Amino acid sequence: DALPICIFFNALLTASGLAATLTGSVQLLDSNSPAVREHHDYSGVAVWLEPVGAHLSAAPLHARMLQKSKTFQPHLLMVTVGSTVDFPNLDPIFHNAFSNYNGQLFDVGLYPPGANRSIRFSRPGIVRVFCNIHSNMSAVIVVLDTPLFGTTRADGRFEIANVPDGEYDLTFFYERATEATLRNASRRITVSGERVSIPVVPISETGYLSIPHKNKYGKDYPP
């Protein structure tokens, strides 16, 4: 019975035209990153809204995370549950994207330049992506059960459009912040009207430890 209720709820909101744009900004503090500390680059923070006591259905997406110049592009990707992400190899070398964290385990295997592999993400979570060949390659895929999400720009500002009136939990993810810090940054907000703005949200990197990750076999990368 949950699905018909969800469909009715979404249809009611669409018909009523009660949708707003949520705006805000994030300030990153206590960072060791030169981009943050010297250039005040506050990009790379994921932001999303989850309705309280209701559910907004989120259509699956088809996205791409390139492997180019020995980097994953984009570094941060946000998708909905059921989405498929392509991992095209645009480098003249082999790659092997994988994740051995609990967001979703996957291993696309070793594949050559010009080839592509795809993964469907079936449950919400934070998926940390690595390459089994190149230890310096990493990325994050945030898989959500809500269509209301966005990422911060370099100036720290973010915007989430088409938000129906109601009560929401506003949640953040930043890979160089601890879980406790992110819990403290989250808040419950009420959306009403055409435009809603929230005060600046500070997120500190204090307590974050950068630990070298293992390869897909759980072992250290060779020198």
C-alpha positions as semicolon CSV with decimal commas, in nm:
position;residue;x (nm);y (nm);z (nm)
1;D;0,000;0,000;0,000
2;A;0,298;0,234;0,043
3;L;0,350;0,286;-0,330
4;P;-0,005;0,411;-0,411
5;I;0,012;0,646;-0,112
6;C;0,348;0,777;-0,235
7;I;0,214;0,830;-0,588
8;F;-0,094;1,008;-0,454
9;F;0,122;1,230;-0,232
10;N;0,348;1,330;-0,522
11;A;0,054;1,393;-0,755
12;L;-0,115;1,610;-0,494
13;L;0,197;1,822;-0,452
14;T;0,242;1,861;-0,827
15;A;-0,120;1,959;-0,879
16;S;-0,113;2,214;-0,597
17;G;0,199;2,382;-0,733
18;L;0,345;2,407;-0,383
19;A;0,714;2,393;-0,467
20;A;0,998;2,611;-0,345
21;T;1,370;2,663;-0,399
22;L;1,593;2,607;-0,100
23;T;1,918;2,803;-0,092
24;G;2,202;2,811;0,157
25;S;2,577;2,794;0,191
26;V;2,844;2,589;0,364
27;Q;3,170;2,712;0,514
28;L;3,452;2,459;0,558
29;L;3,669;2,514;0,865
30;D;3,997;2,382;1,011
31;S;4,112;2,237;0,680
32;N;4,461;2,123;0,581
33;S;4,373;2,144;0,212
34;P;4,540;2,440;0,034
35;A;4,233;2,479;-0,190
36;V;4,014;2,531;0,115
37;R;4,256;2,714;0,342
38;E;4,412;2,950;0,088
39;H;4,154;2,979;-0,188
40;H;3,835;2,932;0,015
41;D;3,708;2,661;-0,219
42;Y;3,406;2,512;-0,042
43;S;3,290;2,288;-0,324
44;G;3,236;1,914;-0,292
45;V;2,974;1,902;-0,016
46;A;2,665;1,691;-0,087
47;V;2,334;1,829;0,037
48;W;1,991;1,665;0,034
49;L;1,640;1,680;0,179
50;E;1,438;1,389;0,315
51;P;1,067;1,459;0,385
52;V;0,953;1,389;0,740
53;G;0,671;1,134;0,758
54;A;0,638;1,103;0,381
55;H;0,823;0,978;0,077
56;L;0,901;1,146;-0,254
57;S;0,962;0,894;-0,530
58;A;1,290;0,942;-0,713
59;A;1,328;0,827;-1,072
60;P;1,652;0,640;-1,148
61;L;1,919;0,825;-1,344
62;H;2,185;0,726;-1,595
63;A;2,510;0,902;-1,505
64;R;2,877;0,884;-1,596
65;M;3,196;0,891;-1,391
66;L;3,487;0,927;-1,632
67;Q;3,832;0,785;-1,579
68;K;4,053;1,048;-1,735
69;S;4,407;1,169;-1,658
70;K;4,421;0,912;-1,379
71;T;4,129;1,074;-1,198
72;F;3,761;1,003;-1,157
73;Q;3,551;1,285;-1,303
74;P;3,345;1,409;-1,131
75;H;3,500;1,339;-0,793
76;L;3,157;1,364;-0,626
77;L;2,849;1,221;-0,796
78;M;2,494;1,217;-0,657
79;V;2,234;0,974;-0,795
80;T;1,905;0,818;-0,691
81;V;1,843;0,456;-0,594
82;G;1,817;0,235;-0,902
83;S;2,046;0,459;-1,108
84;T;2,311;0,322;-1,342
85;V;2,658;0,477;-1,351
86;D;2,893;0,424;-1,645
87;F;3,269;0,415;-1,586
88;P;3,420;0,483;-1,930
89;N;3,799;0,455;-1,953
90;L;3,925;0,760;-2,145
91;D;4,290;0,705;-2,054
92;P;4,550;0,524;-2,272
93;I;4,602;0,277;-1,985
94;F;4,402;0,008;-1,807
95;H;4,177;0,083;-1,508
96;N;3,982;-0,121;-1,253
97;A;3,714;0,073;-1,061
98;F;3,590;-0,091;-0,742
99;S;3,440;-0,024;-0,400
100;N;3,492;-0,238;-0,092
101;Y;3,303;-0,010;0,146
102;N;2,954;-0,085;0,275
103;G;2,771;0,168;0,053
104;Q;2,766;-0,092;-0,225
105;L;3,034;-0,345;-0,303
106;F;3,134;-0,372;-0,669
107;D;3,429;-0,457;-0,890
108;V;3,409;-0,393;-1,263
109;G;3,738;-0,574;-1,330
110;L;4,036;-0,468;-1,536
111;Y;3,948;-0,312;-1,872
112;P;4,136;-0,139;-2,154
113;P;4,136;0,216;-2,297
114;G;3,814;0,309;-2,474
115;A;3,605;0,046;-2,292
116;N;3,318;0,105;-2,049
117;R;3,171;-0,075;-1,751
118;S;2,841;0,003;-1,574
119;I;2,704;-0,053;-1,225
120;R;2,345;-0,021;-1,101
121;F;2,317;0,117;-0,747
122;S;2,029;-0,054;-0,571
123;R;2,026;0,097;-0,221
124;P;2,100;0,431;-0,056
125;G;2,444;0,490;0,092
126;I;2,785;0,648;0,053
127;V;2,994;0,460;-0,204
128;R;3,369;0,527;-0,201
129;V;3,523;0,441;-0,537
130;F;3,887;0,350;-0,604
131;C;4,103;0,207;-0,882
132;N;4,282;-0,119;-0,815
133;I;4,572;-0,009;-1,037
134;H;4,625;0,352;-0,925
135;S;4,617;0,418;-0,550
136;N;4,581;0,795;-0,595
137;M;4,243;0,762;-0,772
138;S;3,933;0,804;-0,557
139;A;3,577;0,935;-0,581
140;V;3,248;0,932;-0,392
141;I;2,901;0,836;-0,516
142;V;2,612;0,941;-0,292
143;V;2,307;0,722;-0,358
144;L;1,981;0,870;-0,229
145;D;1,617;0,771;-0,192
146;T;1,503;1,128;-0,259
147;P;1,506;1,349;-0,571
148;L;1,590;1,663;-0,369
149;F;1,966;1,708;-0,366
150;G;2,253;1,929;-0,477
151;T;2,623;2,003;-0,427
152;T;2,807;2,312;-0,311
153;R;2,984;2,541;-0,554
154;A;3,330;2,688;-0,491
155;D;3,175;2,975;-0,295
156;G;2,995;2,723;-0,072
157;R;2,648;2,802;-0,198
158;F;2,396;2,535;-0,291
159;E;2,045;2,530;-0,432
160;I;1,773;2,264;-0,434
161;A;1,478;2,340;-0,662
162;N;1,120;2,206;-0,682
163;V;1,086;2,140;-0,309
164;P;0,720;2,083;-0,209
165;D;0,601;2,264;0,103
166;G;0,656;2,054;0,412
167;E;0,897;1,949;0,685
168;Y;1,238;1,803;0,591
169;D;1,561;1,673;0,736
170;L;1,848;1,862;0,573
171;T;2,155;1,638;0,556
172;F;2,516;1,692;0,447
173;F;2,806;1,471;0,340
174;Y;3,165;1,586;0,313
175;E;3,442;1,329;0,281
176;R;3,686;1,513;0,508
177;A;3,441;1,553;0,796
178;T;3,365;1,300;1,070
179;E;3,024;1,137;1,106
180;A;2,971;1,325;1,433
181;T;3,043;1,658;1,262
182;L;2,798;1,581;0,983
183;R;2,527;1,476;1,231
184;N;2,568;1,809;1,410
185;A;2,541;1,997;1,080
186;S;2,210;1,833;0,988
187;R;1,888;2,007;1,086
188;R;1,512;1,993;1,047
189;I;1,361;2,270;0,837
190;T;1,018;2,377;0,723
191;V;0,971;2,475;0,360
192;S;0,690;2,715;0,283
193;G;0,669;2,969;0,004
194;E;0,852;3,013;-0,322
195;R;1,203;3,060;-0,181
196;V;1,356;2,949;0,148
197;S;1,705;3,039;0,263
198;I;1,898;2,897;0,558
199;P;2,193;3,049;0,749
200;V;2,553;2,952;0,671
201;V;2,632;2,597;0,784
202;P;2,987;2,554;0,924
203;I;3,149;2,213;0,872
204;S;3,483;2,151;1,040
205;E;3,748;1,903;0,927
206;T;3,871;1,865;1,286
207;G;3,908;1,500;1,381
208;Y;3,927;1,373;1,026
209;L;4,211;1,128;0,963
210;S;4,323;1,040;0,612
211;I;4,402;0,668;0,612
212;P;4,550;0,504;0,299
213;H;4,296;0,266;0,148
214;K;4,367;-0,093;0,051
215;N;4,332;-0,246;-0,293
216;K;4,036;-0,466;-0,383
217;Y;4,205;-0,765;-0,222
218;G;4,239;-0,585;0,110
219;K;4,616;-0,546;0,072
220;D;4,853;-0,252;0,044
221;Y;4,924;-0,118;-0,303
222;P;5,267;-0,218;-0,436
223;P;5,529;0,061;-0,450
